[in-house]
Amino acid sequence: MCWYMNEECHHSAHAIIMADRHQPIPPSACSNCVTERALVFCFADGARLCLQCDAALHGASALASLHRRAPLCDACVVAPAALRYQVGGHRATLCTDCADRLALPDGGASLVQEYTGCPTPAEILRILSVEAPSSQDDFDAWLADVLPQFLQEIQ
């Protein structure tokens, strides 16, 4: 079972959707639970998912764990991000359409890594954020400095 799996996430989604089918879903909401902010895009399901629903859905079976996922674009929050930019102290992961629209230089971008399975907390942070240090000691120090700011940004 994944570290970030919320047992109620899957069950509450059905109740929320059934309670009001006519309520529009905000573009930043998880396609599954509709209550949390979506952070990842599942290519197989075409769904925007929060971390809890990602874990619940993709941790349910070996076949589901093979679904490719990527962080969502920070600009449109609809498409999977393809490029990661670091400009000064600011970071952004953007889909190709938003990167083209914003006319950002290609030289400052790196490719966003897709993932499958059920990543560890450290792997999730590396997937969703700027490149994190690879050694555990450096990662722990980096995490203590960056995690509070990172969590505030994704809320």
PyMOL CGO cylinders between C-alpha atoms (Angstrom):
from pymol import cmd
from pymol.cgo import CYLINDER

trace = [
    CYLINDER, 0.00, 0.00, 0.00, 1.30, 3.47, -0.87, 0.3, 1, 1, 1, 1, 1, 1,
    CYLINDER, 1.30, 3.47, -0.87, 2.51, 5.91, 1.78, 0.3, 1, 1, 1, 1, 1, 1,
    CYLINDER, 2.51, 5.91, 1.78, 0.03, 8.61, 0.80, 0.3, 1, 1, 1, 1, 1, 1,
    CYLINDER, 0.03, 8.61, 0.80, -3.06, 6.46, 0.36, 0.3, 1, 1, 1, 1, 1, 1,
    CYLINDER, -3.06, 6.46, 0.36, -6.16, 7.83, 2.02, 0.3, 1, 1, 1, 1, 1, 1,
    CYLINDER, -6.16, 7.83, 2.02, -8.72, 5.10, 2.66, 0.3, 1, 1, 1, 1, 1, 1,
    CYLINDER, -8.72, 5.10, 2.66, -11.63, 7.53, 2.54, 0.3, 1, 1, 1, 1, 1, 1,
    CYLINDER, -11.63, 7.53, 2.54, -10.53, 9.15, -0.72, 0.3, 1, 1, 1, 1, 1, 1,
    CYLINDER, -10.53, 9.15, -0.72, -11.99, 6.50, -3.01, 0.3, 1, 1, 1, 1, 1, 1,
    CYLINDER, -11.99, 6.50, -3.01, -15.20, 6.03, -1.04, 0.3, 1, 1, 1, 1, 1, 1,
    CYLINDER, -15.20, 6.03, -1.04, -15.94, 9.74, -0.58, 0.3, 1, 1, 1, 1, 1, 1,
    CYLINDER, -15.94, 9.74, -0.58, -15.50, 10.41, -4.30, 0.3, 1, 1, 1, 1, 1, 1,
    CYLINDER, -15.50, 10.41, -4.30, -18.52, 8.33, -5.23, 0.3, 1, 1, 1, 1, 1, 1,
    CYLINDER, -18.52, 8.33, -5.23, -20.67, 9.99, -2.56, 0.3, 1, 1, 1, 1, 1, 1,
    CYLINDER, -20.67, 9.99, -2.56, -19.67, 13.50, -3.65, 0.3, 1, 1, 1, 1, 1, 1,
    CYLINDER, -19.67, 13.50, -3.65, -20.27, 12.84, -7.33, 0.3, 1, 1, 1, 1, 1, 1,
    CYLINDER, -20.27, 12.84, -7.33, -23.64, 11.19, -6.64, 0.3, 1, 1, 1, 1, 1, 1,
    CYLINDER, -23.64, 11.19, -6.64, -24.73, 14.04, -4.31, 0.3, 1, 1, 1, 1, 1, 1,
    CYLINDER, -24.73, 14.04, -4.31, -24.59, 16.75, -6.97, 0.3, 1, 1, 1, 1, 1, 1,
    CYLINDER, -24.59, 16.75, -6.97, -23.97, 15.72, -10.56, 0.3, 1, 1, 1, 1, 1, 1,
    CYLINDER, -23.97, 15.72, -10.56, -24.80, 19.23, -11.80, 0.3, 1, 1, 1, 1, 1, 1,
    CYLINDER, -24.80, 19.23, -11.80, -22.07, 21.01, -9.82, 0.3, 1, 1, 1, 1, 1, 1,
    CYLINDER, -22.07, 21.01, -9.82, -19.18, 21.86, -12.18, 0.3, 1, 1, 1, 1, 1, 1,
    CYLINDER, -19.18, 21.86, -12.18, -15.83, 20.43, -11.18, 0.3, 1, 1, 1, 1, 1, 1,
    CYLINDER, -15.83, 20.43, -11.18, -13.15, 23.14, -10.80, 0.3, 1, 1, 1, 1, 1, 1,
    CYLINDER, -13.15, 23.14, -10.80, -10.30, 22.62, -13.30, 0.3, 1, 1, 1, 1, 1, 1,
    CYLINDER, -10.30, 22.62, -13.30, -7.80, 22.24, -10.47, 0.3, 1, 1, 1, 1, 1, 1,
    CYLINDER, -7.80, 22.24, -10.47, -9.85, 19.57, -8.63, 0.3, 1, 1, 1, 1, 1, 1,
    CYLINDER, -9.85, 19.57, -8.63, -9.04, 15.88, -8.64, 0.3, 1, 1, 1, 1, 1, 1,
    CYLINDER, -9.04, 15.88, -8.64, -11.16, 14.03, -11.22, 0.3, 1, 1, 1, 1, 1, 1,
    CYLINDER, -11.16, 14.03, -11.22, -11.76, 11.23, -8.74, 0.3, 1, 1, 1, 1, 1, 1,
    CYLINDER, -11.76, 11.23, -8.74, -12.50, 12.76, -5.30, 0.3, 1, 1, 1, 1, 1, 1,
    CYLINDER, -12.50, 12.76, -5.30, -13.36, 16.28, -6.53, 0.3, 1, 1, 1, 1, 1, 1,
    CYLINDER, -13.36, 16.28, -6.53, -12.28, 17.69, -3.13, 0.3, 1, 1, 1, 1, 1, 1,
    CYLINDER, -12.28, 17.69, -3.13, -8.48, 17.84, -3.35, 0.3, 1, 1, 1, 1, 1, 1,
    CYLINDER, -8.48, 17.84, -3.35, -6.21, 19.70, -5.75, 0.3, 1, 1, 1, 1, 1, 1,
    CYLINDER, -6.21, 19.70, -5.75, -5.03, 17.56, -8.66, 0.3, 1, 1, 1, 1, 1, 1,
    CYLINDER, -5.03, 17.56, -8.66, -1.25, 17.27, -8.99, 0.3, 1, 1, 1, 1, 1, 1,
    CYLINDER, -1.25, 17.27, -8.99, -0.73, 14.45, -11.49, 0.3, 1, 1, 1, 1, 1, 1,
    CYLINDER, -0.73, 14.45, -11.49, -2.14, 13.38, -14.84, 0.3, 1, 1, 1, 1, 1, 1,
    CYLINDER, -2.14, 13.38, -14.84, -2.79, 9.72, -15.70, 0.3, 1, 1, 1, 1, 1, 1,
    CYLINDER, -2.79, 9.72, -15.70, -2.36, 9.13, -19.43, 0.3, 1, 1, 1, 1, 1, 1,
    CYLINDER, -2.36, 9.13, -19.43, -4.30, 5.84, -19.49, 0.3, 1, 1, 1, 1, 1, 1,
    CYLINDER, -4.30, 5.84, -19.49, -7.34, 7.26, -17.67, 0.3, 1, 1, 1, 1, 1, 1,
    CYLINDER, -7.34, 7.26, -17.67, -7.06, 10.82, -18.97, 0.3, 1, 1, 1, 1, 1, 1,
    CYLINDER, -7.06, 10.82, -18.97, -7.57, 11.89, -15.35, 0.3, 1, 1, 1, 1, 1, 1,
    CYLINDER, -7.57, 11.89, -15.35, -6.22, 14.66, -13.13, 0.3, 1, 1, 1, 1, 1, 1,
    CYLINDER, -6.22, 14.66, -13.13, -5.56, 13.17, -9.69, 0.3, 1, 1, 1, 1, 1, 1,
    CYLINDER, -5.56, 13.17, -9.69, -4.56, 14.23, -6.19, 0.3, 1, 1, 1, 1, 1, 1,
    CYLINDER, -4.56, 14.23, -6.19, -1.80, 12.18, -4.57, 0.3, 1, 1, 1, 1, 1, 1,
    CYLINDER, -1.80, 12.18, -4.57, -4.25, 10.18, -2.43, 0.3, 1, 1, 1, 1, 1, 1,
    CYLINDER, -4.25, 10.18, -2.43, -6.40, 9.15, -5.39, 0.3, 1, 1, 1, 1, 1, 1,
    CYLINDER, -6.40, 9.15, -5.39, -3.32, 8.46, -7.49, 0.3, 1, 1, 1, 1, 1, 1,
    CYLINDER, -3.32, 8.46, -7.49, -2.17, 6.01, -4.81, 0.3, 1, 1, 1, 1, 1, 1,
    CYLINDER, -2.17, 6.01, -4.81, -5.62, 4.47, -4.33, 0.3, 1, 1, 1, 1, 1, 1,
    CYLINDER, -5.62, 4.47, -4.33, -6.28, 3.94, -8.03, 0.3, 1, 1, 1, 1, 1, 1,
    CYLINDER, -6.28, 3.94, -8.03, -2.80, 2.94, -9.16, 0.3, 1, 1, 1, 1, 1, 1,
    CYLINDER, -2.80, 2.94, -9.16, -2.00, 0.87, -6.08, 0.3, 1, 1, 1, 1, 1, 1,
    CYLINDER, -2.00, 0.87, -6.08, -5.13, -1.25, -6.54, 0.3, 1, 1, 1, 1, 1, 1,
    CYLINDER, -5.13, -1.25, -6.54, -3.69, -3.71, -9.06, 0.3, 1, 1, 1, 1, 1, 1,
    CYLINDER, -3.69, -3.71, -9.06, -0.53, -4.62, -10.90, 0.3, 1, 1, 1, 1, 1, 1,
    CYLINDER, -0.53, -4.62, -10.90, -2.08, -3.53, -14.19, 0.3, 1, 1, 1, 1, 1, 1,
    CYLINDER, -2.08, -3.53, -14.19, -3.15, -0.13, -12.85, 0.3, 1, 1, 1, 1, 1, 1,
    CYLINDER, -3.15, -0.13, -12.85, 0.34, 0.43, -11.42, 0.3, 1, 1, 1, 1, 1, 1,
    CYLINDER, 0.34, 0.43, -11.42, 1.69, 0.36, -14.98, 0.3, 1, 1, 1, 1, 1, 1,
    CYLINDER, 1.69, 0.36, -14.98, -0.24, 3.51, -15.96, 0.3, 1, 1, 1, 1, 1, 1,
    CYLINDER, -0.24, 3.51, -15.96, 2.12, 6.32, -16.95, 0.3, 1, 1, 1, 1, 1, 1,
    CYLINDER, 2.12, 6.32, -16.95, 1.65, 9.54, -14.97, 0.3, 1, 1, 1, 1, 1, 1,
    CYLINDER, 1.65, 9.54, -14.97, 3.23, 12.98, -14.95, 0.3, 1, 1, 1, 1, 1, 1,
    CYLINDER, 3.23, 12.98, -14.95, 2.84, 16.17, -12.93, 0.3, 1, 1, 1, 1, 1, 1,
    CYLINDER, 2.84, 16.17, -12.93, 0.18, 18.57, -14.16, 0.3, 1, 1, 1, 1, 1, 1,
    CYLINDER, 0.18, 18.57, -14.16, 1.11, 21.79, -15.95, 0.3, 1, 1, 1, 1, 1, 1,
    CYLINDER, 1.11, 21.79, -15.95, 1.42, 24.63, -13.43, 0.3, 1, 1, 1, 1, 1, 1,
    CYLINDER, 1.42, 24.63, -13.43, -0.12, 27.12, -15.86, 0.3, 1, 1, 1, 1, 1, 1,
    CYLINDER, -0.12, 27.12, -15.86, -3.24, 25.41, -17.23, 0.3, 1, 1, 1, 1, 1, 1,
    CYLINDER, -3.24, 25.41, -17.23, -3.61, 22.64, -14.59, 0.3, 1, 1, 1, 1, 1, 1,
    CYLINDER, -3.61, 22.64, -14.59, -5.22, 20.45, -17.25, 0.3, 1, 1, 1, 1, 1, 1,
    CYLINDER, -5.22, 20.45, -17.25, -2.48, 18.88, -19.35, 0.3, 1, 1, 1, 1, 1, 1,
    CYLINDER, -2.48, 18.88, -19.35, 0.49, 16.78, -18.29, 0.3, 1, 1, 1, 1, 1, 1,
    CYLINDER, 0.49, 16.78, -18.29, 3.66, 18.80, -17.85, 0.3, 1, 1, 1, 1, 1, 1,
    CYLINDER, 3.66, 18.80, -17.85, 6.42, 18.07, -20.34, 0.3, 1, 1, 1, 1, 1, 1,
    CYLINDER, 6.42, 18.07, -20.34, 9.05, 20.66, -19.45, 0.3, 1, 1, 1, 1, 1, 1,
    CYLINDER, 9.05, 20.66, -19.45, 10.52, 21.90, -16.16, 0.3, 1, 1, 1, 1, 1, 1,
    CYLINDER, 10.52, 21.90, -16.16, 11.79, 25.47, -15.97, 0.3, 1, 1, 1, 1, 1, 1,
    CYLINDER, 11.79, 25.47, -15.97, 13.91, 27.12, -13.29, 0.3, 1, 1, 1, 1, 1, 1,
    CYLINDER, 13.91, 27.12, -13.29, 14.06, 30.89, -13.72, 0.3, 1, 1, 1, 1, 1, 1,
    CYLINDER, 14.06, 30.89, -13.72, 15.81, 32.59, -10.84, 0.3, 1, 1, 1, 1, 1, 1,
    CYLINDER, 15.81, 32.59, -10.84, 14.15, 31.39, -7.64, 0.3, 1, 1, 1, 1, 1, 1,
    CYLINDER, 14.15, 31.39, -7.64, 10.96, 30.36, -9.44, 0.3, 1, 1, 1, 1, 1, 1,
    CYLINDER, 10.96, 30.36, -9.44, 10.19, 26.94, -10.84, 0.3, 1, 1, 1, 1, 1, 1,
    CYLINDER, 10.19, 26.94, -10.84, 7.45, 25.75, -13.14, 0.3, 1, 1, 1, 1, 1, 1,
    CYLINDER, 7.45, 25.75, -13.14, 6.45, 22.57, -14.88, 0.3, 1, 1, 1, 1, 1, 1,
    CYLINDER, 6.45, 22.57, -14.88, 4.61, 23.33, -18.12, 0.3, 1, 1, 1, 1, 1, 1,
    CYLINDER, 4.61, 23.33, -18.12, 2.88, 21.45, -20.90, 0.3, 1, 1, 1, 1, 1, 1,
    CYLINDER, 2.88, 21.45, -20.90, 4.26, 22.15, -24.36, 0.3, 1, 1, 1, 1, 1, 1,
    CYLINDER, 4.26, 22.15, -24.36, 1.29, 24.38, -25.29, 0.3, 1, 1, 1, 1, 1, 1,
    CYLINDER, 1.29, 24.38, -25.29, 1.79, 26.64, -22.25, 0.3, 1, 1, 1, 1, 1, 1,
    CYLINDER, 1.79, 26.64, -22.25, 5.56, 26.71, -22.76, 0.3, 1, 1, 1, 1, 1, 1,
    CYLINDER, 5.56, 26.71, -22.76, 5.00, 27.81, -26.38, 0.3, 1, 1, 1, 1, 1, 1,
    CYLINDER, 5.00, 27.81, -26.38, 2.36, 30.38, -25.36, 0.3, 1, 1, 1, 1, 1, 1,
    CYLINDER, 2.36, 30.38, -25.36, 4.63, 31.87, -22.68, 0.3, 1, 1, 1, 1, 1, 1,
    CYLINDER, 4.63, 31.87, -22.68, 7.58, 31.87, -25.12, 0.3, 1, 1, 1, 1, 1, 1,
    CYLINDER, 7.58, 31.87, -25.12, 10.09, 30.62, -22.56, 0.3, 1, 1, 1, 1, 1, 1,
    CYLINDER, 10.09, 30.62, -22.56, 13.63, 29.86, -23.77, 0.3, 1, 1, 1, 1, 1, 1,
    CYLINDER, 13.63, 29.86, -23.77, 14.29, 26.20, -24.62, 0.3, 1, 1, 1, 1, 1, 1,
    CYLINDER, 14.29, 26.20, -24.62, 17.78, 26.32, -23.10, 0.3, 1, 1, 1, 1, 1, 1,
    CYLINDER, 17.78, 26.32, -23.10, 16.48, 26.65, -19.53, 0.3, 1, 1, 1, 1, 1, 1,
    CYLINDER, 16.48, 26.65, -19.53, 14.19, 23.63, -19.66, 0.3, 1, 1, 1, 1, 1, 1,
    CYLINDER, 14.19, 23.63, -19.66, 14.59, 19.99, -18.72, 0.3, 1, 1, 1, 1, 1, 1,
    CYLINDER, 14.59, 19.99, -18.72, 12.20, 17.18, -19.54, 0.3, 1, 1, 1, 1, 1, 1,
    CYLINDER, 12.20, 17.18, -19.54, 9.66, 16.14, -16.93, 0.3, 1, 1, 1, 1, 1, 1,
    CYLINDER, 9.66, 16.14, -16.93, 9.99, 12.48, -15.99, 0.3, 1, 1, 1, 1, 1, 1,
    CYLINDER, 9.99, 12.48, -15.99, 6.88, 10.32, -16.18, 0.3, 1, 1, 1, 1, 1, 1,
    CYLINDER, 6.88, 10.32, -16.18, 6.41, 7.62, -13.56, 0.3, 1, 1, 1, 1, 1, 1,
    CYLINDER, 6.41, 7.62, -13.56, 4.56, 4.38, -12.90, 0.3, 1, 1, 1, 1, 1, 1,
    CYLINDER, 4.56, 4.38, -12.90, 3.97, 2.29, -9.80, 0.3, 1, 1, 1, 1, 1, 1,
    CYLINDER, 3.97, 2.29, -9.80, 3.75, 3.73, -6.31, 0.3, 1, 1, 1, 1, 1, 1,
    CYLINDER, 3.75, 3.73, -6.31, 6.63, 6.15, -5.63, 0.3, 1, 1, 1, 1, 1, 1,
    CYLINDER, 6.63, 6.15, -5.63, 8.11, 6.74, -2.19, 0.3, 1, 1, 1, 1, 1, 1,
    CYLINDER, 8.11, 6.74, -2.19, 7.72, 10.21, -0.62, 0.3, 1, 1, 1, 1, 1, 1,
    CYLINDER, 7.72, 10.21, -0.62, 11.21, 11.16, -1.77, 0.3, 1, 1, 1, 1, 1, 1,
    CYLINDER, 11.21, 11.16, -1.77, 10.44, 10.03, -5.32, 0.3, 1, 1, 1, 1, 1, 1,
    CYLINDER, 10.44, 10.03, -5.32, 7.18, 11.99, -5.37, 0.3, 1, 1, 1, 1, 1, 1,
    CYLINDER, 7.18, 11.99, -5.37, 9.00, 15.15, -4.32, 0.3, 1, 1, 1, 1, 1, 1,
    CYLINDER, 9.00, 15.15, -4.32, 11.60, 14.62, -7.03, 0.3, 1, 1, 1, 1, 1, 1,
    CYLINDER, 11.60, 14.62, -7.03, 8.82, 14.08, -9.59, 0.3, 1, 1, 1, 1, 1, 1,
    CYLINDER, 8.82, 14.08, -9.59, 6.83, 17.16, -8.57, 0.3, 1, 1, 1, 1, 1, 1,
    CYLINDER, 6.83, 17.16, -8.57, 9.61, 19.59, -7.72, 0.3, 1, 1, 1, 1, 1, 1,
    CYLINDER, 9.61, 19.59, -7.72, 12.89, 20.95, -8.95, 0.3, 1, 1, 1, 1, 1, 1,
    CYLINDER, 12.89, 20.95, -8.95, 15.66, 18.39, -9.05, 0.3, 1, 1, 1, 1, 1, 1,
    CYLINDER, 15.66, 18.39, -9.05, 16.32, 17.17, -5.52, 0.3, 1, 1, 1, 1, 1, 1,
    CYLINDER, 16.32, 17.17, -5.52, 19.73, 15.95, -4.33, 0.3, 1, 1, 1, 1, 1, 1,
    CYLINDER, 19.73, 15.95, -4.33, 20.35, 12.25, -4.96, 0.3, 1, 1, 1, 1, 1, 1,
    CYLINDER, 20.35, 12.25, -4.96, 22.20, 11.32, -1.75, 0.3, 1, 1, 1, 1, 1, 1,
    CYLINDER, 22.20, 11.32, -1.75, 19.98, 10.62, 1.27, 0.3, 1, 1, 1, 1, 1, 1,
    CYLINDER, 19.98, 10.62, 1.27, 21.88, 12.99, 3.61, 0.3, 1, 1, 1, 1, 1, 1,
    CYLINDER, 21.88, 12.99, 3.61, 21.74, 15.85, 1.13, 0.3, 1, 1, 1, 1, 1, 1,
    CYLINDER, 21.74, 15.85, 1.13, 18.10, 15.04, 0.36, 0.3, 1, 1, 1, 1, 1, 1,
    CYLINDER, 18.10, 15.04, 0.36, 17.13, 15.13, 4.08, 0.3, 1, 1, 1, 1, 1, 1,
    CYLINDER, 17.13, 15.13, 4.08, 18.74, 18.57, 4.51, 0.3, 1, 1, 1, 1, 1, 1,
    CYLINDER, 18.74, 18.57, 4.51, 17.17, 19.84, 1.28, 0.3, 1, 1, 1, 1, 1, 1,
    CYLINDER, 17.17, 19.84, 1.28, 13.78, 18.49, 2.32, 0.3, 1, 1, 1, 1, 1, 1,
    CYLINDER, 13.78, 18.49, 2.32, 13.88, 20.25, 5.70, 0.3, 1, 1, 1, 1, 1, 1,
    CYLINDER, 13.88, 20.25, 5.70, 14.56, 23.57, 3.91, 0.3, 1, 1, 1, 1, 1, 1,
    CYLINDER, 14.56, 23.57, 3.91, 12.27, 23.17, 0.92, 0.3, 1, 1, 1, 1, 1, 1,
    CYLINDER, 12.27, 23.17, 0.92, 9.27, 21.11, 2.08, 0.3, 1, 1, 1, 1, 1, 1,
    CYLINDER, 9.27, 21.11, 2.08, 7.35, 23.86, 3.94, 0.3, 1, 1, 1, 1, 1, 1,
    CYLINDER, 7.35, 23.86, 3.94, 7.59, 26.21, 0.94, 0.3, 1, 1, 1, 1, 1, 1,
    CYLINDER, 7.59, 26.21, 0.94, 6.79, 23.41, -1.52, 0.3, 1, 1, 1, 1, 1, 1,
    CYLINDER, 6.79, 23.41, -1.52, 3.67, 22.35, 0.40, 0.3, 1, 1, 1, 1, 1, 1,
    CYLINDER, 3.67, 22.35, 0.40, 2.46, 25.94, 0.53, 0.3, 1, 1, 1, 1, 1, 1,
    CYLINDER, 2.46, 25.94, 0.53, 2.94, 26.31, -3.24, 0.3, 1, 1, 1, 1, 1, 1,
    CYLINDER, 2.94, 26.31, -3.24, 0.90, 23.21, -4.11, 0.3, 1, 1, 1, 1, 1, 1,
    CYLINDER, 0.90, 23.21, -4.11, -2.01, 24.23, -1.88, 0.3, 1, 1, 1, 1, 1, 1,
]
cmd.load_cgo(trace, "trace")
